[in-house]
Amino acid sequence: MLGISLFRDVSEKALGVVGALAFLVLLVGWGMDIDWLVRLRSDAHAMVPSTSVCFIIACGAAYLLSGKAAYRRVLGMFLLGAVAAIVGMNILLGTLLHGVKLEELFGVNVGLDDRMAIGTSLGFLLLCFRLATWQSGSDFSFVAAILGVIVSGGLFFLLLADARAFDTLPLFRETSLPTLFFFTLVFIGTLGPGYRDWSA
């Protein structure tokens, strides 16, 4: 019982840290044009605003979906739908409109080579699946979380070690260091129990 409680607390902290850091990247990094905050390394791609927003929304959804009340689940699923919609728009704009970025529609000037990578989009869809099925105890759901940790963590260390080798991966080449770090923490956070008996 103590182990489960400790694991749950670690999960909540990991998700909370990601939500707060993503908000910091969005508000300070992009809002004040602090380049190192959105890249962490000068030769790496930036974590674009749509990616930051997706992390913030996904962490909010995780908090809601860990509760007992039905309205929390409805709101949480709505937020997951919002993440999927943002991801879908990025994919459609990038493929159907020849590289148009969602940020450009809102007048945000991102770097020429900075965008939400296809691999990032797939990572968010995997995260949405994990969160939507978090309370079910499904083996497929747990495997999704494990896969997320392994892939995002492995890519994070590959990008740290060899940026040139990383750029040969077509699905992930535009993925940023902060994005991979956040994905690793989020998926670790979802390894904990997906339910807490909140009073509200």
Backbone bond lengths (Angstrom), bond angles and torsions (degrees), N, CA, C in turn:
res aa  C-N    CA-C-N  psi(-1)  N-CA   C-N-CA  omega(-1)  CA-C   N-CA-C  phi
1 M - - - 1.466 - - 1.524 111.27 -
2 L 1.361 114.51 -41.89 1.454 119.27 178.62 1.528 110.37 -64.30
3 G 1.356 116.01 -39.75 1.464 120.31 179.63 1.507 111.91 -62.51
4 I 1.347 117.35 -42.41 1.456 121.88 179.02 1.522 110.46 -63.69
5 S 1.336 116.05 -43.59 1.458 120.85 -179.83 1.529 110.93 -62.78
6 L 1.342 116.24 -42.37 1.463 120.57 179.52 1.522 110.57 -65.25
7 F 1.345 116.59 -42.93 1.465 121.49 179.63 1.525 110.00 -61.74
8 R 1.326 116.45 -40.29 1.468 120.48 179.72 1.532 110.52 -65.42
9 D 1.335 116.43 -41.49 1.466 119.67 179.65 1.526 111.14 -63.85
10 V 1.334 116.71 -41.08 1.466 120.85 177.15 1.525 110.03 -62.53
11 S 1.331 116.83 -41.53 1.459 121.29 179.38 1.516 111.32 -60.71
12 E 1.318 116.17 -46.88 1.459 120.60 -178.81 1.529 111.03 -63.07
13 K 1.329 116.03 -39.36 1.461 119.12 -179.85 1.527 110.86 -66.91
14 A 1.338 117.25 -41.56 1.463 120.53 179.50 1.521 110.75 -61.50
15 L 1.327 116.93 -44.57 1.462 120.89 179.74 1.528 111.00 -66.94
16 G 1.327 116.59 -39.27 1.462 120.42 178.97 1.520 112.01 -65.76
17 V 1.328 116.70 -40.04 1.466 120.99 179.10 1.522 110.29 -63.37
18 V 1.326 116.67 -44.21 1.472 120.01 -179.86 1.526 110.79 -63.28
19 G 1.324 117.31 -45.22 1.457 120.55 178.87 1.521 111.96 -58.93
20 A 1.332 116.19 -43.64 1.470 120.61 -179.40 1.526 111.53 -68.21
21 L 1.325 117.12 -43.30 1.461 120.41 -179.52 1.527 111.86 -67.54
22 A 1.332 116.58 -38.21 1.474 119.58 177.63 1.522 110.16 -63.73
23 F 1.325 116.87 -38.47 1.460 120.83 176.94 1.525 110.47 -65.10
24 L 1.337 116.34 -38.29 1.464 121.20 178.27 1.536 110.61 -63.91
25 V 1.331 116.01 -44.05 1.468 120.28 178.76 1.524 110.12 -61.19
26 L 1.335 116.12 -43.67 1.464 120.20 -177.78 1.529 111.31 -67.88
27 L 1.331 116.19 -49.99 1.468 120.76 -172.90 1.525 112.34 -76.04
28 V 1.326 116.14 -45.83 1.464 120.31 -175.67 1.531 111.11 -91.94
29 G 1.332 116.28 -50.20 1.456 119.74 -177.43 1.516 113.01 -59.90
30 W 1.341 115.75 -52.92 1.458 119.57 179.81 1.530 112.40 -84.82
31 G 1.319 116.16 -38.89 1.460 119.51 -178.27 1.512 113.32 -64.73
32 M 1.341 117.02 -35.71 1.470 121.52 -178.91 1.524 111.94 -108.67
33 D 1.331 116.14 7.66 1.465 122.14 176.20 1.529 112.01 56.64
34 I 1.344 115.57 49.48 1.466 120.95 176.71 1.532 107.37 -98.19
35 D 1.317 116.14 98.61 1.462 121.78 -168.54 1.524 113.08 -63.14
36 W 1.339 117.82 -40.84 1.463 119.02 -175.82 1.526 111.90 -64.93
37 L 1.333 116.63 -26.18 1.456 119.98 -178.42 1.531 111.77 -71.73
38 V 1.313 117.04 -30.49 1.467 119.85 -179.43 1.528 112.41 -92.14
39 R 1.357 116.57 -9.39 1.469 120.15 -179.20 1.529 113.18 -117.96
40 L 1.329 116.45 -36.10 1.466 125.32 -173.12 1.519 112.50 71.98
41 R 1.320 116.96 -27.61 1.458 120.50 178.54 1.522 108.46 -144.14
42 S 1.314 117.13 137.97 1.465 120.79 -171.09 1.518 113.41 -63.37
43 D 1.340 117.87 -27.64 1.459 120.16 -177.88 1.527 112.54 -93.30
44 A 1.329 116.96 9.90 1.462 120.83 -178.49 1.527 110.03 -106.92
45 H 1.312 115.98 162.78 1.460 121.37 177.42 1.535 109.99 -75.25
46 A 1.328 115.29 158.98 1.466 120.94 178.50 1.525 110.90 -86.26
47 M 1.330 115.72 151.66 1.459 119.91 168.90 1.530 106.61 -83.49
48 V 1.321 116.72 109.84 1.462 121.25 -173.13 1.533 110.81 -71.79
49 P 1.335 117.33 159.24 1.470 120.39 -177.39 1.530 114.49 -54.97
50 S 1.328 118.43 -38.77 1.470 119.04 -178.81 1.522 111.08 -63.71
51 T 1.331 117.21 -33.14 1.460 120.42 176.56 1.527 110.51 -68.22
52 S 1.338 116.59 -43.27 1.470 120.31 177.56 1.521 111.01 -59.59
53 V 1.337 115.92 -44.80 1.466 120.65 -179.58 1.529 110.25 -61.73
54 C 1.323 117.10 -41.20 1.470 120.16 179.68 1.524 111.69 -62.76
55 F 1.328 117.60 -39.63 1.462 119.94 177.52 1.532 110.86 -65.43
56 I 1.315 117.28 -42.72 1.468 120.72 179.53 1.522 110.40 -61.17
57 I 1.332 116.33 -46.83 1.468 120.55 -179.04 1.520 110.88 -66.23
58 A 1.338 117.35 -42.41 1.464 120.79 -178.83 1.526 111.38 -63.52
59 C 1.330 117.29 -39.52 1.471 120.05 178.18 1.530 110.91 -67.56
60 G 1.342 116.43 -36.92 1.462 119.38 174.10 1.522 111.31 -63.49
61 A 1.326 116.55 -40.46 1.465 120.97 177.77 1.527 110.84 -63.03
62 A 1.339 116.71 -41.21 1.468 120.62 179.66 1.521 110.69 -61.13
63 Y 1.322 116.61 -41.52 1.472 120.42 178.22 1.532 110.45 -62.18
64 L 1.312 116.71 -46.14 1.467 120.16 -179.22 1.517 112.05 -65.73
65 L 1.330 116.78 -40.83 1.466 120.40 -175.74 1.521 113.34 -75.06
66 S 1.330 117.14 -10.10 1.463 119.30 177.33 1.527 111.90 -86.10
67 G 1.328 116.89 -1.45 1.461 120.61 -179.24 1.515 113.30 -95.56
68 K 1.311 115.40 171.46 1.459 121.72 -175.05 1.518 112.83 -90.21
69 A 1.323 117.57 -35.73 1.459 121.34 -172.27 1.527 111.97 -63.78
70 A 1.336 115.58 141.82 1.461 121.33 -177.38 1.525 111.75 -62.58
71 Y 1.334 116.95 -37.28 1.461 118.77 -177.78 1.521 111.34 -65.33
72 R 1.340 116.52 -30.61 1.457 120.31 177.79 1.524 110.53 -64.84
73 R 1.337 115.60 -41.02 1.463 118.80 179.65 1.531 110.92 -66.60
74 V 1.331 116.31 -39.73 1.466 119.71 179.09 1.525 110.10 -61.95
75 L 1.333 116.97 -46.63 1.464 120.69 179.46 1.529 111.36 -64.92
76 G 1.325 115.40 -40.57 1.455 119.93 179.33 1.522 111.99 -62.56
77 M 1.325 116.77 -43.68 1.463 120.44 178.48 1.521 110.96 -66.30
78 F 1.324 116.82 -35.06 1.467 120.38 176.31 1.530 110.10 -61.87
79 L 1.338 117.08 -42.37 1.458 120.74 178.80 1.524 111.42 -65.22
80 L 1.333 116.79 -38.76 1.465 118.95 176.28 1.526 110.82 -63.16
81 G 1.327 116.19 -36.95 1.462 120.38 175.61 1.520 111.25 -62.12
82 A 1.337 116.45 -37.32 1.464 120.42 178.40 1.532 110.58 -65.47
83 V 1.332 116.79 -40.77 1.469 120.33 176.92 1.525 110.28 -61.57
84 A 1.334 116.17 -46.93 1.467 120.35 179.69 1.527 111.08 -61.41
85 A 1.329 117.18 -36.80 1.473 120.91 179.43 1.530 111.16 -66.13
86 I 1.327 117.18 -43.64 1.464 121.13 178.79 1.527 110.19 -62.51
87 V 1.330 115.32 -44.56 1.466 120.32 178.89 1.528 110.45 -62.17
88 G 1.334 116.21 -45.02 1.457 120.20 179.76 1.518 112.59 -61.26
89 M 1.332 116.31 -40.46 1.467 119.96 178.28 1.523 111.39 -64.48
90 N 1.326 116.90 -39.86 1.461 120.03 177.39 1.522 111.65 -62.62
91 I 1.326 116.54 -42.31 1.465 120.33 179.52 1.521 110.66 -65.23
92 L 1.329 116.62 -45.72 1.459 120.49 -178.67 1.526 111.90 -64.30
93 L 1.328 116.05 -44.87 1.464 119.49 -179.95 1.526 111.51 -64.04
94 G 1.326 115.19 -39.82 1.457 118.71 -177.57 1.516 113.84 -72.45
95 T 1.338 116.98 -30.88 1.463 119.73 -176.36 1.528 112.53 -96.97
96 L 1.320 117.02 -44.84 1.462 120.03 -176.03 1.516 112.91 -81.65
97 L 1.333 116.60 -30.72 1.466 119.87 -177.37 1.532 111.94 -110.25
98 H 1.336 115.12 26.13 1.461 121.65 171.00 1.534 113.79 56.30
99 G 1.305 115.97 55.57 1.457 119.61 171.16 1.514 116.35 89.03
100 V 1.333 117.87 8.43 1.463 119.56 175.83 1.531 108.96 -64.68
101 K 1.353 116.51 139.07 1.462 121.18 -177.76 1.518 110.22 -105.43
102 L 1.322 116.17 145.62 1.457 121.49 179.49 1.524 110.91 -57.50
103 E 1.312 117.11 -38.58 1.467 121.62 -178.89 1.530 111.66 -59.34
104 E 1.313 116.17 -35.28 1.463 120.28 -177.97 1.521 112.39 -64.10
105 L 1.330 116.79 -29.08 1.463 120.47 178.48 1.520 111.80 -68.36
106 F 1.350 116.25 -20.47 1.466 121.39 -179.48 1.523 111.59 -107.86
107 G 1.321 116.37 12.93 1.459 120.74 176.19 1.507 115.04 74.84
108 V 1.336 118.37 17.27 1.467 121.40 178.63 1.520 108.59 -89.70
109 N 1.309 116.73 126.35 1.457 121.76 -177.36 1.528 110.09 -90.92
110 V 1.326 116.43 103.41 1.463 120.71 176.61 1.525 108.24 -102.97
111 G 1.320 116.07 163.85 1.461 120.26 -179.23 1.514 112.34 -61.37
112 L 1.313 115.64 157.09 1.462 121.37 -176.94 1.526 112.21 -57.20
113 D 1.338 116.46 -39.17 1.469 121.18 -178.09 1.518 113.14 -100.12
114 D 1.328 117.16 10.96 1.466 120.87 -178.55 1.525 110.30 -100.68
115 R 1.315 116.26 124.91 1.455 122.37 178.46 1.526 108.91 -161.85
116 M 1.335 116.92 169.91 1.459 119.33 172.20 1.526 107.35 -76.41
117 A 1.329 116.53 113.96 1.460 121.51 -178.52 1.525 110.59 -66.35
118 I 1.323 115.76 156.15 1.463 120.33 175.76 1.523 110.08 -58.79
119 G 1.332 116.48 -39.72 1.460 120.23 178.33 1.519 112.15 -62.60
120 T 1.334 116.95 -36.79 1.471 120.90 175.82 1.524 110.31 -64.62
121 S 1.326 116.25 -42.89 1.465 120.74 178.18 1.527 110.42 -59.68
122 L 1.333 116.67 -45.08 1.462 120.72 179.06 1.530 110.84 -64.35
123 G 1.335 116.12 -36.40 1.466 119.85 177.29 1.516 111.60 -62.41
124 F 1.320 117.47 -40.80 1.465 120.16 178.31 1.529 111.69 -67.70
125 L 1.316 117.15 -37.16 1.471 119.50 177.45 1.530 110.51 -65.69
126 L 1.334 116.78 -38.88 1.466 120.54 176.09 1.526 110.25 -64.64
127 L 1.339 116.30 -40.79 1.462 120.33 178.33 1.529 111.10 -64.66
128 C 1.325 117.11 -40.91 1.468 120.55 177.39 1.523 110.84 -60.57
129 F 1.332 116.58 -42.17 1.470 120.05 177.72 1.525 110.30 -62.04
130 R 1.330 116.64 -45.17 1.468 120.09 -179.42 1.528 110.90 -61.10
131 L 1.322 117.54 -46.40 1.459 120.14 -177.82 1.521 112.04 -68.64
132 A 1.328 117.26 -37.33 1.470 120.72 -179.76 1.525 111.47 -66.35
133 T 1.329 116.76 -27.13 1.474 120.72 -177.32 1.526 111.57 -111.92
134 W 1.325 116.37 13.80 1.470 122.20 -172.30 1.527 112.55 -58.58
135 Q 1.306 116.95 -39.62 1.465 120.60 -176.42 1.527 113.30 -85.60
136 S 1.319 116.88 -6.85 1.465 119.88 -172.82 1.524 113.37 -76.54
137 G 1.333 116.82 -22.39 1.461 119.74 -175.88 1.512 112.66 74.25
138 S 1.319 117.83 14.76 1.455 122.66 -178.35 1.521 111.78 -67.42
139 D 1.334 115.98 138.77 1.459 120.03 176.04 1.524 110.94 -63.79
140 F 1.338 117.01 -38.76 1.461 120.91 179.14 1.533 110.74 -61.57
141 S 1.325 115.57 -38.58 1.455 120.58 179.57 1.525 110.93 -65.02
142 F 1.332 116.68 -43.82 1.459 120.76 179.97 1.527 110.81 -66.89
143 V 1.323 116.83 -39.80 1.466 121.12 177.55 1.529 110.10 -61.82
144 A 1.340 117.06 -36.64 1.465 120.82 177.62 1.525 110.47 -60.50
145 A 1.335 116.74 -41.47 1.464 120.69 178.86 1.528 111.02 -66.14
146 I 1.325 116.78 -43.83 1.465 121.24 178.52 1.526 110.35 -61.53
147 L 1.340 115.71 -44.96 1.468 120.68 178.68 1.527 110.74 -60.11
148 G 1.334 116.07 -41.60 1.459 120.23 178.55 1.512 112.55 -61.27
149 V 1.326 116.94 -42.81 1.470 121.22 179.39 1.532 110.31 -63.93
150 I 1.333 116.02 -47.56 1.470 120.53 -175.62 1.531 111.19 -64.69
151 V 1.342 116.33 -48.02 1.468 119.72 -175.97 1.526 111.11 -68.55
152 S 1.342 117.06 -50.23 1.466 119.03 -177.53 1.529 111.23 -66.74
153 G 1.321 117.16 -40.93 1.462 119.80 178.50 1.519 111.89 -65.02
154 G 1.334 116.41 -43.84 1.460 120.39 178.91 1.517 112.05 -62.55
155 L 1.338 116.84 -43.57 1.467 120.85 178.92 1.521 111.69 -66.61
156 F 1.331 116.69 -35.29 1.471 120.66 177.79 1.522 110.53 -59.69
157 F 1.331 116.63 -47.54 1.458 119.79 -178.43 1.529 111.62 -72.01
158 L 1.346 117.13 -31.71 1.460 119.76 175.47 1.523 110.81 -64.42
159 L 1.339 116.67 -43.52 1.455 120.29 179.80 1.524 111.10 -65.80
160 L 1.316 116.98 -37.29 1.468 120.19 176.21 1.522 111.53 -64.17
161 A 1.333 115.58 -39.96 1.461 120.24 -173.83 1.522 113.22 -81.56
162 D 1.345 117.07 -39.14 1.464 119.95 -172.58 1.527 110.21 -152.03
163 A 1.324 116.57 91.44 1.460 120.95 -178.28 1.521 111.94 -64.24
164 R 1.330 117.47 -32.48 1.469 120.43 179.88 1.517 111.16 -66.87
165 A 1.318 117.08 -43.06 1.465 120.51 177.82 1.526 110.07 -64.41
166 F 1.318 115.86 -37.34 1.464 120.20 179.60 1.524 110.83 -62.96
167 D 1.311 117.21 -38.24 1.462 121.76 -178.49 1.520 113.54 -67.45
168 T 1.329 117.25 -10.38 1.463 119.96 177.01 1.523 111.93 -84.38
169 L 1.324 117.52 -5.14 1.463 121.52 -179.76 1.531 108.54 -90.19
170 P 1.335 118.89 106.41 1.472 120.40 -171.19 1.525 114.90 -61.95
171 L 1.312 118.46 -33.85 1.468 120.64 -177.53 1.523 112.29 -76.34
172 F 1.331 117.27 -23.70 1.462 120.56 -169.46 1.517 114.48 -118.18
173 R 1.330 118.66 -0.64 1.460 119.58 -167.19 1.532 113.41 -59.33
174 E 1.352 118.64 -29.45 1.472 119.61 179.32 1.526 113.37 -90.10
175 T 1.323 117.20 3.83 1.463 120.64 -176.65 1.526 110.51 -72.84
176 S 1.324 116.23 138.82 1.470 120.94 -176.95 1.525 111.66 -93.84
177 L 1.320 115.59 161.95 1.465 121.07 174.20 1.529 112.25 -59.39
178 P 1.369 118.68 -48.20 1.465 117.70 178.49 1.526 112.75 -58.13
179 T 1.329 117.40 -38.22 1.461 120.82 -179.60 1.522 111.14 -61.17
180 L 1.316 117.29 -47.83 1.464 121.08 -179.24 1.529 111.35 -65.86
181 F 1.330 116.27 -38.75 1.469 119.93 177.85 1.527 110.49 -64.23
182 F 1.331 116.79 -43.99 1.463 121.10 -179.88 1.522 111.08 -64.71
183 F 1.322 117.29 -43.02 1.459 120.22 178.40 1.531 110.80 -60.15
184 T 1.321 116.18 -42.61 1.464 119.55 179.73 1.522 110.85 -60.39
185 L 1.331 117.08 -46.74 1.464 120.73 179.06 1.529 112.29 -64.38
186 V 1.331 116.36 -42.31 1.467 119.93 -178.05 1.526 110.57 -63.65
187 F 1.320 117.29 -46.63 1.461 119.36 -179.09 1.525 111.41 -67.09
188 I 1.342 117.23 -34.86 1.463 119.46 172.70 1.523 109.80 -61.63
189 G 1.343 115.58 -41.35 1.459 119.85 178.83 1.511 113.44 -60.59
190 T 1.336 116.78 -32.89 1.470 119.41 -178.66 1.527 112.86 -84.42
191 L 1.337 117.21 -0.24 1.465 119.04 175.15 1.524 110.90 -73.65
192 G 1.322 116.23 -21.74 1.462 120.24 177.80 1.517 111.36 -73.52
193 P 1.327 117.91 170.04 1.473 121.65 178.05 1.515 111.03 -56.53
194 G 1.330 116.56 138.74 1.449 121.02 -176.64 1.505 114.15 -92.66
195 Y 1.325 116.79 26.23 1.462 118.48 -177.20 1.517 110.38 -147.63
196 R 1.311 115.90 134.89 1.468 121.39 171.44 1.519 106.95 -135.45
197 D 1.306 116.65 139.20 1.466 121.36 -177.21 1.530 110.18 -81.71
198 W 1.353 115.28 72.39 1.456 119.87 179.08 1.536 109.59 -66.03
199 S 1.285 116.13 148.47 1.477 119.61 179.76 1.513 112.08 -73.83
200 A 1.342 116.98 -20.09 1.453 120.30 -179.86 1.511 110.41 -119.28
